[in-house]
């Protein structure tokens, strides 16, 4: 947005409360700021649900399962993007968010 001096000498910059000040054909225009509608797509809702289910599954793991996952990640060199072995919580989340792959055999 641009700084605009109105007829009273005030200088407004962009959004001011619930009003937006902008230039329109060389003159200052004041309009209402409309709130975002927040339309969420079906794909995004499905992704949110899958992530929440993954977090719930991770939270339900026992201490022995957590230790096993961490040991498995270290033993099989399952690393993050920096080359550090994944901790049990990151590895569990990665497992839970894996999308099943279907392999068709002839």
C-alpha positions in Angstrom: 0.0 0.0 0.0 1.0 3.6 -0.6 1.1 6.6 1.8 -1.8 8.9 1.0 -2.4 12.4 2.2 -6.2 13.0 2.4 -7.9 16.4 2.1 -7.5 17.0 5.8 -3.8 16.5 5.8 -3.8 13.1 7.4 -1.4 10.5 6.1 -2.8 7.0 6.0 -0.8 3.9 5.3 -2.6 0.8 4.0 -4.9 -0.8 6.5 -6.2 1.3 9.4 -8.5 -0.7 11.6 -11.4 -1.9 9.5 -10.7 0.5 6.6 -8.3 0.3 3.7 -6.9 3.5 2.2 -5.8 3.4 -1.4 -5.5 5.4 -4.6 -8.3 5.2 -7.2 -7.9 7.2 -10.3 -5.6 9.7 -8.6 -7.9 10.2 -5.6 -7.9 8.7 -2.2 -10.4 6.0 -1.7 -11.5 4.5 1.6 -13.2 1.1 1.6 -14.2 -1.6 4.1 -11.7 -4.3 4.9 -13.5 -7.6 4.2 -12.6 -10.6 6.4 -11.3 -13.7 4.8 -14.0 -16.3 4.3 -11.9 -19.3 5.3 -13.2 -21.8 2.6 -11.4 -25.1 3.3 -11.2 -27.7 0.5 -12.2 -31.3 0.9 -8.6 -32.4 0.3 -7.4 -30.1 3.1 -10.0 -31.4 5.5 -8.9 -35.0 4.7 -5.3 -34.1 5.3 -6.1 -32.5 8.6 -8.0 -35.6 9.7 -5.2 -37.9 8.7 -2.6 -35.8 10.6 -4.8 -35.7 13.8 -5.2 -39.5 13.6 -1.4 -39.9 13.2 -0.8 -37.7 16.3 -3.3 -39.8 18.3 -1.6 -43.0 17.2 1.8 -41.7 18.1 0.5 -40.6 21.5 -0.9 -44.1 22.2 2.5 -45.8 21.7 3.9 -47.6 24.8 7.4 -46.9 26.1 8.7 -50.2 24.7 7.3 -49.4 21.3 8.9 -45.9 21.4 12.3 -47.5 22.2 11.9 -50.0 19.4 11.1 -47.3 16.9 14.1 -45.3 17.9 16.4 -48.3 17.7 15.0 -49.3 14.4 15.6 -45.9 12.9 19.2 -45.9 14.2 19.9 -49.5 13.1 18.5 -49.0 9.6 20.0 -45.5 9.0 16.6 -43.8 8.6 17.7 -40.2 8.7 16.1 -36.8 8.3 17.2 -34.3 5.7 20.3 -33.3 7.7 21.6 -36.9 8.1 20.6 -37.2 11.8 18.8 -40.5 12.8 15.1 -39.8 13.4 13.8 -39.8 17.0 11.0 -42.1 17.9 8.3 -39.3 17.6 9.4 -38.1 14.2 9.7 -41.7 12.9 6.3 -42.6 14.3 4.7 -39.6 12.6 6.5 -40.5 9.3 5.1 -44.1 9.5 1.6 -42.9 10.3 1.5 -40.4 7.5 2.8 -42.9 4.9 0.3 -43.2 2.1 -0.3 -46.8 1.1 1.0 -47.7 -2.3 -0.8 -50.3 -4.4 1.4 -52.5 -6.6 -0.4 -54.4 -9.3 1.2 -57.6 -10.4 0.5 -59.2 -13.8 
